[in-house]
Amino acid sequence: MLHRTRAGRFIDRLNAAVLLVVAGSMVFPFFYIFAVSFSSLEDVIRNDLLLWPETWVTDAYRYILGSEPFIRSFFVTVLVTVLGTLVNLAFTATMAYGLSRPIYGRRILLFLVVFTLLFSAGLIPTYMVVKATGLLDSIWSLILPVAISPFNLIVMRQFFLRIPEELHEAAILDGANHLQIFWRIILPLSKPALAAFSLFYAVGHWNNYFSAILYVNDPAKWPLQVVLRQIVIVNEPKAALQGGQQMIHNPPPPETVQMAAILLTTLPILFIYPFLQKYFVKGVMLGSVKE
């Protein structure tokens, strides 16, 4: 018994050490980005691996926050994230509730949902559909084509199936219709699942840039991730942030601008995560087990 206890303590310490190494490897990039974004050009040139700025400089943040294209793209991203998440929840919850009820053709509809989970139409047919529906160069092209996630729909349907049938029967006896049951009974009981999936959808909209590259040609409607791509990957911070305005004679170093842009783009969605983290296991796992 004593031998097993010592072995167990050794395993616990080993797990803790491994987890600390993994956590440090994940936190270090954020710390490096933070340090470079507040550093001067001399610090960036002198240090290959900058861990702490010798001279604290906020020129990169003033340069970015004073950029009209960046601020405009930030509000576009917030609009797409909020509006898209609401559309996702509305479509996913209503269809999941319908598929959880004994309606005619439920098996066929569920088969079609699973089919789209395994097979997709492809890039060119999707683009043709978006173009034929007149969604090109519109923020709706970033929302409606991904209105429902098949995986989230299936999990939410399983969540609704776990709600006792007696609640539906009691509500029907009281004279409630399906819309009233869904709005007054099902949704209040589904707050953990809705909170978890809202974060899933919100993170997807916030990080999405490929759809905007395909469907949005107007730079005034570009989301934040497209501007970030121009700054970091294409390496054109001046063109992306000034957007045809008068050029600034002494802009901050491109390296600090890139790091500051990454940090400003990541922080908003990072701050939302802790408030909804507690709903993850409860919201998702309740619909993932079939009895």
N, C-alpha and C positions, 0 to 999 in steps of 0.2 A: 504494500500500500504506500509506504514511504517512497519507494523507488518510482512508482507511478506518479506520485505528487511532484517529485523533482523533475521528472520527464515532462509533466504537464507545465510546470513553471518555465522550463527551458523552451518549450514550444511557444508559450505565450510571449516570452521575451524575444524569441526569434521572429514571431509574427509582428510584434511591435516594431522591431528594428527594420524589417522589410517594408512595413507600411510607412514608416517615417521616411525611408529612402524614396519610396514611390511618391509620397506627398511632397517631399522636397523637390523632386524632379518636375512635378506639376506646378508648384508655386514659383520655382526659380524663373521661368520665362516671364511671368508677370512682374516679378521683382526687377528683372533686367530691363524690361520695357519701361517700368516706372523710373528707374535710375537714368536711362538714356534720355527720356523725354524731358527731364529737368536739367540736363547737362549742357555745358557750353560746347562750342565747336572744338576748342582745344582739348577738353576732356575726352571727347569722342575719338579724336585723332590719336591722342597719346595712349589711350587704354584700349587694348583689344577686347578685354572682358571687363566692362565697367560694372562695379557692384554698388558704388555709392558716389554720387556727383560731388566733386570738390567745390564747384561753384554752382549754386542753385540759380537756374535761369528759367523764366516762364515765358520766354519769347515764342516758343512753339505753340503754347496754348493760346496766347493772345492772338497769334497769327491765324490759328484755326478757328477760334471762336469769333474772330472778326471777319471771317470769310462768309459771304452771302451764299455761295453754292453749298457749303457744308451745313449751314443752319437750315437752308431750304430742304436739303436732302434728309436732314434729321427729322424735320416735321413730316416729310413724306413717309419716312420709315415708321414713325409713330402712328400716323394715320393708317397705313397699310397693316401694321401689327394689331392695332385696336380693332379696326373694322374687320380685318380678316379673321381674327380670333372669334369675334362675335358671330360672323357668318359660319365659321367652322363649327362652333358649338351648336348653333341653331340647326344646321343641316344634319350634323352627326347625331345629336340627341333625338331629334324628331324621327329620323329614319331608323335609328336603333330602337326606339320605343315601338315604332310600327312593326319592325321585324321580331320584336319580342312578344307580340300579341298573335293570337291564332287567326290570322287573316288569310284570305285566298291567295295562292301563289307565293306564299312566304318562302318556300324552299327554292323556287326558281330565282327570286330576288336575292336570296342569300347566296346561291350559287354564283350569280353574276358578280356579287361583291367579292367573293373569294377569288373568282377568275381574274378580276382586275388587280387583286393583291399579288397574284402570281405572274400575270402577263400584262404588259403595258403596250399602248398603241405605238409608241415611239416618238421621236422628236419631231419629225416632219409632219405626220398626221396631226399631232397636237398643235403645231404651229398653224396648220391649215384651218383647223377648227377655230382657233383663236382669231385668225384673220377673217374667216367667214362670218363670225358672230360680231364683228366690228369692235373687238376689244383691244386691238393694237394701239399702242401709244396711250394707254389708259391704265390707271392704277387697278382697275377691275381685272386686267389681265394677270395681275399678281395674286388675285384673291379667288376668283370663280373657278379657274382650272384646278385648283387644289382645295375646293370647298369641303371635300370629305376625304379623310384618310381611311382606307379600308380596314387597316389594323385597328385603329382607334374605334371605328364603328363596331367591329366584332367584339372588342373588349367591353365597350359600353353596353352592347346588347346583352352580353353575359351578366353584366352588372344589373341590368333591369330584370333579367330572368330570376335573379336571386331575391327580388322584392316579393314578399308573400302575396299570393293570389287573393287571400282574404281581404286585403286592402282594396283591390279592384272591385270585388264583389260587394263589399260594404259601401263603397262610393256609388256603385251603380244602383244599389237599393235606395240610396239617399237621393237619387235622381241626377247624378252627375254624368256628363257625357265624357268622351275620351279626351277632349281638349281640356276640360276642367280637371280630370284626373291627372293628366300629364303636368299641367301647370301648378296645381295646388298640392299634389301628393308626391308625384314622381320626382320632379325637380328639387323640392326641398330635401328629399331623402338622398339625392344624388350629388350633394355639394362637394364631398371629397373627390368623386370621380370628375366632376366638372372642373374643379380647381386644378387637378392633375393634368387633365387634357388641355385646359386653357394654357397652361405653361408650355406643354409640348407644342401646341400650335403657335403660340407667341414666339417661342425660340426659333421655330422653323421660318416664320415670316421675317423675324428680325435678321436672321443670318442669310436669307435668300438673296442671291444676286444674279444667279444664272438666268432666271425667268425675266428679270429686268433687262438683261443684256439682249435677250431674244426678242422681247415684245415691246420695249420702250426705247424709242429713238430720241425723244426730246430730253436733253440734259436737265431741263427744269423739273422733270418728273422722275429723275433718277433717285432711287433710295440710297441710304447711307452706305450700304455695302458696295455699291457700284463706285461711289466716290472713293471709298477706302481702297478698292481694287486699283483705281487709277493712281492713287498715291503710293501704294506699297508694291504691287506687282508690276504695273506698267511703269512705275517710277517717274511719274509726272506730277509731283505735288503742286507745282506752280500753276500748271494748266488746269488741274482739277479744282483747286481752291480759289483761284482768281476768276475763272470762268469768263474770260474776255474783258475783265475790268482792267483798270490801270495797274501796271506791274509795280510791285514794291521793289525799291532799289536794293535793300539789304534784307532779304528774307532769312529766316532761321535756317540752319543746316538741314538738308533733306532727311538725314537720319533721325534727328530729334522730331521733325514734323511727322515722319512715319510712325514713330513710337507713340507720340502724343495722340495721333489719330486712332491708332489701334486701341489705346487705353480709353479714349472718350467713346469709342464705338462699343466697347465691351462692357463698360461699367453699368450702363442703365439696365440691361437685361440681367446682369450679375446681381444687382441689388434686389431685383424682384424674386430671385430664386429662393433665398432663405425664408421668405414669407409663405411660400407654397410648398416647401420641401416636405413638411410634415404630412401633407396629403398624398405624397407619392405612393407609398406602400399601401396605405389604406384605400386609396382611390383606385389604383390599378389592380392590386391583388384580389380585391373583392370580386372583380369581374373576370378573373383569370382561372378560377377553379370551378369546374363543373361537377355538380353533385349528381 
